């Protein structure tokens, strides 16, 4: 027969007969309400794992008797949302961009949807506010300076087919020679051209030698006065808006090595109505033509 446990003289509670440095451990029982709550939680947990997906298997998890999952509920809500929006998205898919813009209610929906799509897919490069990142080659979409044109149709084409995106045969393509790297011009000539280019926007004094070299090598794309050509993707050099920076060393770098920025084609990644919404949103930011 086991020895009777000792009783603590102060509290009158049985001890566990364990003692450390003269301190004895009391054997205080848990409150009944706490024990019953604990047992109820165990029963609830077992029932929950039976009713809902819980136990991991090799290729998935148990489905649960109720067949409910948050993933499935989310998928159902997405289907419901798409069905509710179809009254607008079906119109957007069927109408031309100018027709959508002429319908205030439809245009408001397209701009709101385009803003959400832009934040998800475009802001990583162009920035959340669409101001771009100068010197990294990510264009500012808020101004009225466009390489390939700023009409709704132009913007739509750029988004749809991308820039120098090899996987799309209709992608926008322009190629500026690397005048220094390919030894077309000498370093001295490039310096002179850079000074002339800066003078076109009033950012520096004129260089007559640079003007001559520009006329012979650059005017065919950029125009005699450096105003650019949307059909070629040639930038306007007569304003003071620069994609890679307007300091002389940056202009020299561009002339020497050229630029070849790439934008992915979103056709196939986004639905046609989504591309239209983004195009209308970008056009509405303030820089659309």
Wavefront OBJ file of the C-alpha trace (Angstrom):
o trace
v 0.000 0.000 0.000
v 1.409 3.398 -0.999
v 2.432 5.805 1.667
v -0.145 8.441 2.487
v 0.926 11.788 0.892
v 2.119 14.451 3.235
v -0.163 17.382 3.921
v 1.079 20.967 3.764
v 0.608 22.481 7.212
v -0.142 25.985 5.916
v -2.698 25.215 3.181
v -3.873 21.791 4.278
v -3.326 20.528 0.711
v -1.727 17.197 -0.123
v 1.777 17.374 -1.557
v 3.379 15.301 -4.293
v 6.111 14.260 -1.875
v 8.600 16.115 -4.093
v 10.863 18.561 -2.337
v 13.581 20.924 -3.623
v 15.692 22.988 -1.285
v 13.090 22.636 1.431
v 10.233 23.644 -0.872
v 7.501 21.031 -1.241
v 5.271 20.779 -4.337
v 1.549 21.018 -3.668
v -0.794 18.615 -5.433
v -3.527 21.184 -6.123
v -6.231 19.747 -8.391
v -7.437 21.728 -11.421
v -10.883 23.328 -11.176
v -13.651 21.085 -12.494
v -14.884 23.753 -14.901
v -11.404 24.010 -16.445
v -11.121 20.239 -16.854
v -14.550 19.958 -18.464
v -13.721 22.826 -20.845
v -10.451 21.121 -21.769
v -12.202 17.823 -22.475
v -14.835 19.623 -24.566
v -12.093 21.242 -26.653
v -10.573 17.829 -27.346
v -13.937 16.496 -28.497
v -14.486 19.626 -30.613
v -11.054 19.296 -32.238
v -11.685 15.669 -33.169
v -15.073 16.555 -34.638
v -13.584 19.496 -36.544
v -10.921 17.345 -38.187
v -13.626 14.938 -39.287
v -15.992 17.617 -40.615
v -13.427 19.835 -42.367
v -10.214 19.293 -44.394
v -7.456 18.693 -41.886
v -5.163 15.700 -42.142
v -2.377 15.943 -44.745
v -2.009 13.073 -47.197
v 0.585 12.348 -49.886
v -1.073 14.417 -52.639
v -3.538 16.520 -50.677
v -5.550 16.406 -47.489
v -8.685 14.801 -46.147
v -11.774 16.441 -47.638
v -13.922 16.441 -44.522
v -17.506 15.256 -44.291
v -18.853 18.752 -45.029
v -16.616 19.223 -48.075
v -15.930 22.866 -47.183
v -12.660 24.714 -47.720
v -11.705 28.383 -47.706
v -10.029 27.891 -51.092
v -13.257 26.538 -52.550
v -15.300 29.312 -50.945
v -12.942 31.904 -52.425
v -13.237 30.336 -55.879
v -17.027 30.467 -55.604
v -16.944 34.118 -54.549
v -14.687 34.937 -57.504
v -17.140 33.287 -59.891
v -19.974 35.254 -58.302
v -18.042 38.524 -58.582
v -17.178 37.875 -62.221
v -20.824 37.138 -62.955
v -21.859 40.397 -61.271
v -19.257 42.363 -63.233
v -20.036 40.703 -66.548
v -22.640 43.369 -67.337
v -19.674 45.753 -67.657
v -16.854 43.469 -68.783
v -18.912 42.044 -71.653
v -19.522 45.584 -72.920
v -15.856 46.478 -72.566
v -14.830 43.403 -74.542
v -17.307 44.232 -77.327
v -16.825 48.004 -77.626
v -13.938 50.071 -78.958
v -11.900 52.197 -76.578
v -13.433 55.499 -77.665
v -16.924 54.033 -77.298
v -16.137 52.919 -73.761
v -14.774 56.382 -72.930
v -18.015 57.940 -74.196
v -20.074 56.014 -71.616
v -19.453 57.661 -68.192
v -20.646 54.707 -66.118
v -18.716 52.167 -68.167
v -15.638 54.396 -68.199
v -15.714 54.725 -64.411
v -15.831 50.945 -64.075
v -12.988 50.533 -66.593
v -10.776 53.068 -64.828
v -11.357 51.486 -61.414
v -10.649 48.021 -62.779
v -7.632 49.291 -64.710
v -6.204 50.885 -61.574
v -6.437 47.584 -59.686
v -4.863 45.659 -62.565
v -2.117 48.292 -62.870
v -1.229 47.951 -59.184
v -1.000 44.170 -59.528
v 0.978 43.914 -62.759
v 2.516 47.264 -63.728
v 3.456 49.166 -60.572
v 6.547 47.028 -59.958
v 8.262 48.896 -62.813
v 6.251 52.071 -63.343
v 5.641 52.732 -59.644
v 2.394 52.777 -57.680
v 1.754 56.330 -58.867
v 2.869 55.561 -62.451
v 5.705 58.117 -62.245
v 8.253 55.577 -63.496
v 11.885 55.329 -62.442
v 14.248 57.597 -64.333
v 17.692 56.150 -65.119
v 16.252 52.625 -64.900
v 14.311 53.108 -68.115
v 10.801 52.765 -66.637
v 8.715 55.494 -68.328
v 6.715 58.118 -66.497
v 3.092 57.606 -67.551
v 1.866 60.889 -66.074
v 3.397 63.270 -68.613
v 2.553 63.735 -72.286
v 5.797 62.299 -73.642
v 5.365 58.986 -75.466
v 7.785 56.836 -77.440
v 5.078 55.007 -79.357
v 2.210 57.473 -79.099
v -0.213 58.312 -76.299
v -3.627 57.758 -77.872
v -5.852 55.104 -76.347
v -5.181 52.787 -79.281
v -1.420 53.383 -79.098
v -1.329 52.588 -75.380
v -3.511 49.534 -75.908
v -1.146 48.200 -78.597
v 1.893 48.748 -76.390
v 0.309 46.896 -73.466
v -0.969 44.112 -75.676
v 2.238 43.387 -77.591
v 4.969 44.813 -75.370
v 8.301 46.355 -76.272
v 11.058 44.191 -77.796
v 9.302 41.130 -76.365
v 10.576 38.305 -78.539
v 7.699 35.936 -77.779
v 5.229 38.291 -79.505
v 5.726 38.715 -83.255
v 3.794 42.011 -83.206
v 5.827 43.557 -80.408
v 7.049 47.144 -80.671
v 10.623 47.148 -81.968
v 13.106 49.999 -82.322
v 16.859 49.740 -82.372
v 19.273 52.576 -81.813
v 22.847 51.917 -82.976
v 25.525 51.771 -80.305
v 27.557 54.560 -81.889
v 30.490 54.153 -79.523
v 30.533 50.434 -78.818
v 30.218 49.685 -82.552
v 32.850 52.327 -83.383
v 30.531 54.284 -85.640
v 31.516 57.551 -83.976
v 34.639 58.555 -82.081
v 34.438 59.578 -78.409
v 34.996 63.185 -79.483
v 32.098 62.985 -81.956
v 29.847 61.505 -79.271
v 30.709 64.331 -76.881
v 29.823 66.840 -79.580
v 26.515 65.122 -80.408
v 25.602 64.932 -76.707
v 26.129 68.674 -76.377
v 23.979 69.307 -79.446
v 21.224 67.036 -78.111
v 21.190 68.918 -74.809
v 21.020 72.221 -76.675
v 17.826 71.091 -78.448
v 15.929 71.435 -75.168
v 17.866 74.480 -73.980
v 19.856 72.444 -71.472
v 23.255 73.478 -72.858
v 25.080 75.565 -75.459
v 24.975 74.674 -79.146
v 27.770 72.605 -80.677
v 27.987 73.138 -84.437
v 30.087 70.030 -85.023
v 27.570 68.034 -83.028
v 24.722 69.460 -85.110
v 26.406 68.251 -88.296
v 27.043 64.769 -86.889
v 23.445 64.650 -85.588
v 22.065 65.537 -89.019
v 24.136 62.775 -90.644
v 23.511 60.007 -88.095
v 20.502 60.760 -85.883
v 18.007 62.981 -87.707
v 16.638 60.100 -89.797
v 14.872 58.773 -86.677
v 14.747 61.702 -84.265
v 13.963 64.367 -86.862
v 15.936 67.444 -87.844
v 14.921 69.271 -84.674
v 15.011 66.173 -82.455
v 11.249 65.996 -81.976
v 11.159 62.221 -82.366
v 8.873 59.886 -84.282
v 6.163 57.766 -82.645
v 6.053 55.355 -85.557
v 9.696 54.446 -84.935
v 9.688 54.675 -81.155
v 12.263 57.464 -81.419
v 12.116 59.760 -78.362
v 11.588 63.500 -78.493
v 14.919 65.157 -77.667
v 13.643 68.728 -77.781
v 11.870 68.674 -74.427
v 13.572 68.115 -71.108
v 11.919 64.768 -70.376
v 14.456 61.958 -70.234
v 13.964 58.242 -69.850
v 17.480 57.496 -68.618
v 18.462 60.915 -67.278
v 19.367 64.176 -68.956
v 22.845 64.780 -67.549
v 25.546 64.993 -70.190
v 27.247 61.794 -68.998
v 23.963 59.896 -69.270
v 23.360 61.194 -72.803
v 26.911 60.214 -73.755
v 26.287 56.758 -72.277
v 23.094 56.372 -74.297
v 24.767 57.383 -77.553
v 27.755 55.150 -76.844
v 25.935 51.947 -75.874
v 22.299 52.583 -76.968
v 19.271 51.436 -74.992
v 17.046 48.405 -75.434
v 14.445 48.344 -72.695
v 11.961 45.466 -72.663
v 8.314 45.396 -71.627
v 6.390 42.105 -71.613
v 3.406 41.579 -73.875
v 0.286 41.203 -71.756
v -1.848 39.502 -74.402
v -2.465 35.982 -73.120
v -1.685 37.004 -69.555
v -4.572 39.433 -69.256
v -7.986 39.143 -70.873
v -8.819 41.578 -73.664
v -11.209 43.513 -71.433
v -8.482 43.778 -68.777
v -5.996 45.164 -71.300
v -8.585 47.710 -72.396
v -9.194 48.721 -68.787
v -5.470 49.250 -68.159
v -5.106 51.234 -71.388
v -8.013 53.497 -70.437
v -6.634 53.932 -66.921
v -3.143 54.852 -68.134
v -4.584 57.232 -70.706
v -6.639 58.946 -67.984
v -3.657 59.607 -65.723
v -3.073 62.958 -67.375
v -0.598 62.274 -70.126
v -2.807 60.644 -72.731
v -3.067 62.258 -76.145
l 1 2 3 4 5 6 7 8 9 10 11 12 13 14 15 16 17 18 19 20 21 22 23 24 25 26 27 28 29 30 31 32 33 34 35 36 37 38 39 40 41 42 43 44 45 46 47 48 49 50 51 52 53 54 55 56 57 58 59 60 61 62 63 64 65 66 67 68 69 70 71 72 73 74 75 76 77 78 79 80 81 82 83 84 85 86 87 88 89 90 91 92 93 94 95 96 97 98 99 100 101 102 103 104 105 106 107 108 109 110 111 112 113 114 115 116 117 118 119 120 121 122 123 124 125 126 127 128 129 130 131 132 133 134 135 136 137 138 139 140 141 142 143 144 145 146 147 148 149 150 151 152 153 154 155 156 157 158 159 160 161 162 163 164 165 166 167 168 169 170 171 172 173 174 175 176 177 178 179 180 181 182 183 184 185 186 187 188 189 190 191 192 193 194 195 196 197 198 199 200 201 202 203 204 205 206 207 208 209 210 211 212 213 214 215 216 217 218 219 220 221 222 223 224 225 226 227 228 229 230 231 232 233 234 235 236 237 238 239 240 241 242 243 244 245 246 247 248 249 250 251 252 253 254 255 256 257 258 259 260 261 262 263 264 265 266 267 268 269 270 271 272 273 274 275 276 277 278 279 280 281 282 283 284 285 286 287 288 289
